[in-house]
Amino acid sequence: MKISIIVHPNAKKPRVEKDLLDTLHVYVSEPPLEGKANKAVIESLSAYFHTKRGNVILLSGEKSKNKLFEIIEK
């Protein structure tokens, strides 16, 4: 399944929320430097969808707050 998310780095409280339009917002405490925020987003999404980190793949938006991920369900 492919999902579009909006990332909020440097958040005080890490969390995953859905807005009224069913867009996922992922708040991570890591800064957007050297891929740290992307790694934290992968960790958060794997916990949210109850899957392994290797099943969460970043498809596009590596340097953007709008990202597209693929979640492999097995």
N, CA, C and O atoms as a printed pandas DataFrame, in Angstrom:
     atom_number atom_name residue_name chain_id  residue_number  x_coord  y_coord  z_coord
0              1         N          MET        A               1    0.847   -1.161    0.000
1              2        CA          MET        A               1    0.000    0.000    0.000
2              3         C          MET        A               1    0.899    1.231    0.000
3              4         O          MET        A               1    1.917    1.264    0.690
4              5         N          LYS        A               2    0.520    2.230   -0.769
5              6        CA          LYS        A               2    1.279    3.480   -0.826
6              7         C          LYS        A               2    0.532    4.539   -0.027
7              8         O          LYS        A               2   -0.688    4.671   -0.129
8              9         N          ILE        A               3    1.288    5.291    0.772
9             10        CA          ILE        A               3    0.680    6.345    1.574
10            11         C          ILE        A               3    1.475    7.631    1.413
11            12         O          ILE        A               3    2.696    7.619    1.255
12            13         N          SER        A               4    0.759    8.717    1.457
13            14        CA          SER        A               4    1.366   10.035    1.404
14            15         C          SER        A               4    1.327   10.615    2.813
15            16         O          SER        A               4    0.290   10.583    3.476
16            17         N          ILE        A               5    2.455   11.142    3.264
17            18        CA          ILE        A               5    2.511   11.687    4.617
18            19         C          ILE        A               5    3.132   13.081    4.590
19            20         O          ILE        A               5    3.761   13.488    3.614
20            21         N          ILE        A               6    2.935   13.790    5.683
21            22        CA          ILE        A               6    3.576   15.085    5.904
22            23         C          ILE        A               6    4.407   14.942    7.174
23            24         O          ILE        A               6    3.901   14.527    8.217
24            25         N          VAL        A               7    5.671   15.284    7.075
25            26        CA          VAL        A               7    6.596   15.125    8.200
26            27         C          VAL        A               7    6.794   16.460    8.902
27            28         O          VAL        A               7    6.907   17.508    8.266
28            29         N          HIS        A               8    6.832   16.396   10.227
29            30        CA          HIS        A               8    7.099   17.572   11.052
30            31         C          HIS        A               8    8.319   17.259   11.924
31            32         O          HIS        A               8    8.168   16.684   13.002
32            33         N          PRO        A               9    9.526   17.628   11.475
33            34        CA          PRO        A               9   10.721   17.358   12.273
34            35         C          PRO        A               9   10.822   18.323   13.448
35            36         O          PRO        A               9   10.104   19.321   13.505
36            37         N          ASN        A              10   11.713   18.023   14.380
37            38        CA          ASN        A              10   11.966   18.833   15.570
38            39         C          ASN        A              10   10.721   19.017   16.428
39            40         O          ASN        A              10   10.555   20.063   17.057
40            41         N          ALA        A              11    9.854   18.030   16.462
41            42        CA          ALA        A              11    8.642   18.112   17.275
42            43         C          ALA        A              11    8.976   17.795   18.728
43            44         O          ALA        A              11    9.880   17.009   19.012
44            45         N          LYS        A              12    8.248   18.408   19.629
45            46        CA          LYS        A              12    8.479   18.150   21.054
46            47         C          LYS        A              12    7.964   16.779   21.461
47            48         O          LYS        A              12    8.557   16.108   22.306
48            49         N          LYS        A              13    6.848   16.364   20.852
49            50        CA          LYS        A              13    6.243   15.076   21.187
50            51         C          LYS        A              13    6.097   14.239   19.921
51            52         O          LYS        A              13    5.248   14.550   19.086
52            53         N          PRO        A              14    6.900   13.185   19.751
53            54        CA          PRO        A              14    6.782   12.330   18.554
54            55         C          PRO        A              14    5.438   11.598   18.547
55            56         O          PRO        A              14    5.021   11.025   19.554
56            57         N          ARG        A              15    4.767   11.631   17.383
57            58        CA          ARG        A              15    3.474   10.971   17.263
58            59         C          ARG        A              15    3.078   10.850   15.791
59            60         O          ARG        A              15    3.688   11.468   14.919
60            61         N          VAL        A              16    2.048   10.044   15.533
61            62        CA          VAL        A              16    1.472    9.900   14.197
62            63         C          VAL        A              16   -0.009   10.234   14.330
63            64         O          VAL        A              16   -0.715    9.655   15.157
64            65         N          GLU        A              17   -0.478   11.185   13.496
65            66        CA          GLU        A              17   -1.878   11.609   13.554
66            67         C          GLU        A              17   -2.476   11.658   12.155
67            68         O          GLU        A              17   -1.767   11.856   11.168
68            69         N          LYS        A              18   -3.788   11.476   12.086
69            70        CA          LYS        A              18   -4.531   11.646   10.837
70            71         C          LYS        A              18   -5.302   12.953   10.931
71            72         O          LYS        A              18   -5.842   13.288   11.985
72            73         N          ASP        A              19   -5.354   13.692    9.824
73            74        CA          ASP        A              19   -6.163   14.904    9.815
74            75         C          ASP        A              19   -7.549   14.591    9.246
75            76         O          ASP        A              19   -7.867   13.429    8.994
76            77         N          LEU        A              20   -8.359   15.605    9.046
77            78        CA          LEU        A              20   -9.729   15.405    8.575
78            79         C          LEU        A              20   -9.813   14.856    7.155
79            80         O          LEU        A              20  -10.831   14.283    6.766
80            81         N          LEU        A              21   -8.744   15.031    6.382
81            82        CA          LEU        A              21   -8.709   14.523    5.009
82            83         C          LEU        A              21   -8.007   13.171    4.911
83            84         O          LEU        A              21   -7.675   12.730    3.811
84            85         N          ASP        A              22   -7.777   12.510    6.042
85            86        CA          ASP        A              22   -7.105   11.212    6.148
86            87         C          ASP        A              22   -5.650   11.253    5.698
87            88         O          ASP        A              22   -5.111   10.237    5.260
88            89         N          THR        A              23   -5.011   12.407    5.799
89            90        CA          THR        A              23   -3.575   12.508    5.533
90            91         C          THR        A              23   -2.838   12.237    6.831
91            92         O          THR        A              23   -3.196   12.776    7.878
92            93         N          LEU        A              24   -1.810   11.404    6.768
93            94        CA          LEU        A              24   -1.015   11.124    7.960
94            95         C          LEU        A              24    0.002   12.230    8.181
95            96         O          LEU        A              24    0.684   12.654    7.248
96            97         N          HIS        A              25    0.101   12.692    9.408
97            98        CA          HIS        A              25    1.117   13.645    9.822
98            99         C          HIS        A              25    2.007   12.915   10.819
99           100         O          HIS        A              25    1.528   12.401   11.830
100          101         N          VAL        A              26    3.300   12.873   10.531
101          102        CA          VAL        A              26    4.254   12.186   11.406
102          103         C          VAL        A              26    5.146   13.234   12.040
103          104         O          VAL        A              26    5.861   13.960   11.349
104          105         N          TYR        A              27    5.096   13.306   13.365
105          106        CA          TYR        A              27    5.907   14.243   14.133
106          107         C          TYR        A              27    7.076   13.474   14.732
107          108         O          TYR        A              27    6.878   12.494   15.451
108          109         N          VAL        A              28    8.300   13.920   14.435
109          110        CA          VAL        A              28    9.500   13.275   14.971
110          111         C          VAL        A              28   10.365   14.325   15.655
111          112         O          VAL        A              28   10.345   15.497   15.278
112          113         N          SER        A              29   11.111   13.908   16.646
113          114        CA          SER        A              29   11.936   14.848   17.406
114          115         C          SER        A              29   13.295   15.099   16.761
115          116         O          SER        A              29   13.992   16.036   17.152
116          117         N          GLU        A              30   13.685   14.293   15.789
117          118        CA          GLU        A              30   14.980   14.436   15.134
118          119         C          GLU        A              30   14.969   15.603   14.140
119          120         O          GLU        A              30   13.930   15.933   13.569
120          121         N          PRO        A              31   16.133   16.219   13.943
121          122        CA          PRO        A              31   16.233   17.308   12.954
122          123         C          PRO        A              31   16.325   16.746   11.533
123          124         O          PRO        A              31   16.700   15.589   11.346
124          125         N          PRO        A              32   15.985   17.563   10.536
125          126        CA          PRO        A              32   16.052   17.083    9.151
126          127         C          PRO        A              32   17.455   17.179    8.574
127          128         O          PRO        A              32   17.658   17.790    7.525
128          129         N          LEU        A              33   18.412   16.584    9.247
129          130        CA          LEU        A              33   19.809   16.613    8.812
130          131         C          LEU        A              33   20.315   15.196    8.621
131          132         O          LEU        A              33   20.076   14.325    9.457
132          133         N          GLU        A              34   21.013   14.970    7.522
133          134        CA          GLU        A              34   21.687   13.696    7.238
134          135         C          GLU        A              34   20.753   12.493    7.310
135          136         O          GLU        A              34   21.189   11.394    7.653
136          137         N          GLY        A              35   19.477   12.686    6.992
137          138        CA          GLY        A              35   18.532   11.575    6.968
138          139         C          GLY        A              35   18.028   11.113    8.322
139          140         O          GLY        A              35   17.352   10.089    8.411
140          141         N          LYS        A              36   18.347   11.854    9.385
141          142        CA          LYS        A              36   17.917   11.442   10.728
142          143         C          LYS        A              36   16.401   11.453   10.852
143          144         O          LYS        A              36   15.825   10.531   11.429
144          145         N          ALA        A              37   15.745   12.479   10.320
145          146        CA          ALA        A              37   14.286   12.558   10.402
146          147         C          ALA        A              37   13.644   11.446    9.573
147          148         O          ALA        A              37   12.643   10.867    9.994
148          149         N          ASN        A              38   14.202   11.142    8.413
149          150        CA          ASN        A              38   13.649   10.063    7.588
150          151         C          ASN        A              38   13.722    8.722    8.301
151          152         O          ASN        A              38   12.782    7.931    8.228
152          153         N          LYS        A              39   14.821    8.458    8.987
153          154        CA          LYS        A              39   14.951    7.215    9.745
154          155         C          LYS        A              39   13.939    7.161   10.875
155          156         O          LYS        A              39   13.362    6.109   11.149
156          157         N          ALA        A              40   13.723    8.293   11.531
157          158        CA          ALA        A              40   12.742    8.342   12.613
158          159         C          ALA        A              40   11.324    8.153   12.083
159          160         O          ALA        A              40   10.489    7.537   12.745
160          161         N          VAL        A              41   11.052    8.677   10.897
161          162        CA          VAL        A              41    9.732    8.499   10.281
162          163         C          VAL        A              41    9.505    7.030    9.956
163          164         O          VAL        A              41    8.409    6.512   10.171
164          165         N          ILE        A              42   10.515    6.360    9.445
165          166        CA          ILE        A              42   10.404    4.928    9.140
166          167         C          ILE        A              42   10.127    4.146   10.414
167          168         O          ILE        A              42    9.299    3.235   10.416
168          169         N          GLU        A              43   10.809    4.492   11.494
169          170        CA          GLU        A              43   10.569    3.836   12.787
170          171         C          GLU        A              43    9.125    4.061   13.239
171          172         O          GLU        A              43    8.454    3.127   13.677
172          173         N          SER        A              44    8.657    5.297   13.129
173          174        CA          SER        A              44    7.300    5.627   13.567
174          175         C          SER        A              44    6.255    4.908   12.735
175          176         O          SER        A              44    5.282    4.382   13.275
176          177         N          LEU        A              45    6.450    4.883   11.418
177          178        CA          LEU        A              45    5.485    4.211   10.548
178          179         C          LEU        A              45    5.477    2.699   10.766
179          180         O          LEU        A              45    4.421    2.070   10.705
180          181         N          SER        A              46    6.640    2.119   11.018
181          182        CA          SER        A              46    6.674    0.676   11.257
182          183         C          SER        A              46    5.940    0.329   12.553
183          184         O          SER        A              46    5.282   -0.708   12.634
184          185         N          ALA        A              47    6.048    1.187   13.559
185          186        CA          ALA        A              47    5.312    0.958   14.805
186          187         C          ALA        A              47    3.810    1.184   14.595
187          188         O          ALA        A              47    2.988    0.434   15.120
188          189         N          TYR        A              48    3.461    2.211   13.834
189          190        CA          TYR        A              48    2.055    2.554   13.595
190          191         C          TYR        A              48    1.330    1.458   12.824
191          192         O          TYR        A              48    0.181    1.137   13.130
192          193         N          PHE        A              49    2.000    0.880   11.816
193          194        CA          PHE        A              49    1.395   -0.164   11.000
194          195         C          PHE        A              49    1.743   -1.576   11.483
195          196         O          PHE        A              49    1.358   -2.553   10.842
196          197         N          HIS        A              50    2.454   -1.696   12.590
197          198        CA          HIS        A              50    2.827   -2.988   13.186
198          199         C          HIS        A              50    3.532   -3.891   12.183
199          200         O          HIS        A              50    3.125   -5.030   11.954
200          201         N          THR        A              51    4.596   -3.359   11.592
201          202        CA          THR        A              51    5.371   -4.120   10.619
202          203         C          THR        A              51    6.859   -3.874   10.871
203          204         O          THR        A              51    7.219   -3.036   11.698
204          205         N          LYS        A              52    7.709   -4.589   10.172
205          206        CA          LYS        A              52    9.151   -4.419   10.316
206          207         C          LYS        A              52    9.603   -3.157    9.594
207          208         O          LYS        A              52    8.954   -2.698    8.654
208          209         N          ARG        A              53   10.722   -2.604   10.043
209          210        CA          ARG        A              53   11.273   -1.401    9.407
210          211         C          ARG        A              53   11.609   -1.638    7.940
211          212         O          ARG        A              53   11.488   -0.724    7.124
212          213         N          GLY        A              54   12.022   -2.834    7.601
213          214        CA          GLY        A              54   12.369   -3.153    6.221
214          215         C          GLY        A              54   11.175   -3.166    5.282
215          216         O          GLY        A              54   11.343   -3.141    4.062
216          217         N          ASN        A              55    9.970   -3.203    5.839
217          218        CA          ASN        A              55    8.752   -3.192    5.023
218          219         C          ASN        A              55    8.238   -1.783    4.763
219          220         O          ASN        A              55    7.206   -1.613    4.115
220          221         N          VAL        A              56    8.944   -0.770    5.260
221          222        CA          VAL        A              56    8.568    0.628    5.045
222          223         C          VAL        A              56    9.616    1.241    4.119
223          224         O          VAL        A              56   10.779    1.383    4.498
224          225         N          ILE        A              57    9.199    1.605    2.902
225          226        CA          ILE        A              57   10.139    2.070    1.876
226          227         C          ILE        A              57    9.772    3.484    1.456
227          228         O          ILE        A              57    8.625    3.765    1.108
228          229         N          LEU        A              58   10.761    4.371    1.493
229          230        CA          LEU        A              58   10.576    5.747    1.039
230          231         C          LEU        A              58   10.674    5.770   -0.483
231          232         O          LEU        A              58   11.717    5.440   -1.048
232          233         N          LEU        A              59    9.583    6.161   -1.147
233          234        CA          LEU        A              59    9.562    6.196   -2.601
234          235         C          LEU        A              59    9.974    7.557   -3.148
235          236         O          LEU        A              59   10.721    7.630   -4.123
236          237         N          SER        A              60    9.497    8.632   -2.531
237          238        CA          SER        A              60    9.853    9.971   -3.003
238          239         C          SER        A              60    9.716   10.970   -1.866
239          240         O          SER        A              60    9.018   10.728   -0.881
240          241         N          GLY        A              61   10.401   12.102   -2.026
241          242        CA          GLY        A              61   10.339   13.169   -1.035
242          243         C          GLY        A              61   11.420   13.096    0.018
243          244         O          GLY        A              61   11.200   13.475    1.169
244          245         N          GLU        A              62   12.594   12.608   -0.371
245          246        CA          GLU        A              62   13.680   12.446    0.603
246          247         C          GLU        A              62   14.035   13.765    1.292
247          248         O          GLU        A              62   14.356   13.770    2.481
248          249         N          LYS        A              63   13.982   14.869    0.569
249          250        CA          LYS        A              63   14.354   16.163    1.130
250          251         C          LYS        A              63   13.162   17.111    1.232
251          252         O          LYS        A              63   13.331   18.330    1.242
252          253         N          SER        A              64   11.974   16.554    1.307
253          254        CA          SER        A              64   10.754   17.341    1.374
254          255         C          SER        A              64    9.951   16.917    2.600
255          256         O          SER        A              64   10.137   15.820    3.125
256          257         N          LYS        A              65    9.060   17.794    3.050
257          258        CA          LYS        A              65    8.202   17.396    4.164
258          259         C          LYS        A              65    7.038   16.544    3.682
259          260         O          LYS        A              65    6.414   15.846    4.481
260          261         N          ASN        A              66    6.733   16.590    2.387
261          262        CA          ASN        A              66    5.716   15.730    1.783
262          263         C          ASN        A              66    6.411   14.503    1.209
263          264         O          ASN        A              66    7.239   14.618    0.305
264          265         N          LYS        A              67    6.076   13.340    1.730
265          266        CA          LYS        A              67    6.768   12.114    1.343
266          267         C          LYS        A              67    5.776   11.053    0.919
267          268         O          LYS        A              67    4.622   11.051    1.347
268          269         N          LEU        A              68    6.245   10.145    0.067
269          270        CA          LEU        A              68    5.450    9.008   -0.365
270          271         C          LEU        A              68    6.167    7.738    0.086
271          272         O          LEU        A              68    7.334    7.518   -0.239
272          273         N          PHE        A              69    5.451    6.912    0.837
273          274        CA          PHE        A              69    6.012    5.657    1.351
274          275         C          PHE        A              69    5.200    4.493    0.827
275          276         O          PHE        A              69    4.014    4.614    0.522
276          277         N          GLU        A              70    5.885    3.348    0.729
277          278        CA          GLU        A              70    5.198    2.101    0.435
278          279         C          GLU        A              70    5.336    1.207    1.656
279          280         O          GLU        A              70    6.433    0.997    2.175
280          281         N          ILE        A              71    4.209    0.688    2.101
281          282        CA          ILE        A              71    4.185   -0.245    3.233
282          283         C          ILE        A              71    3.902   -1.620    2.657
283          284         O          ILE        A              71    2.842   -1.853    2.076
284          285         N          ILE        A              72    4.852   -2.531    2.820
285          286        CA          ILE        A              72    4.700   -3.900    2.320
286          287         C          ILE        A              72    4.044   -4.726    3.416
287          288         O          ILE        A              72    4.588   -4.876    4.510
288          289         N          GLU        A              73    2.886   -5.250    3.110
289          290        CA          GLU        A              73    2.161   -6.082    4.085
290          291         C          GLU        A              73    2.361   -7.543    3.763
291          292         O          GLU        A              73    2.127   -7.988    2.640
292          293         N          LYS        A              74    2.797   -8.284    4.765
293          294        CA          LYS        A              74    3.025   -9.716    4.585
294          295         C          LYS        A              74    2.212  -10.495    5.573
295          296         O          LYS        A              74    2.265  -11.725    5.584
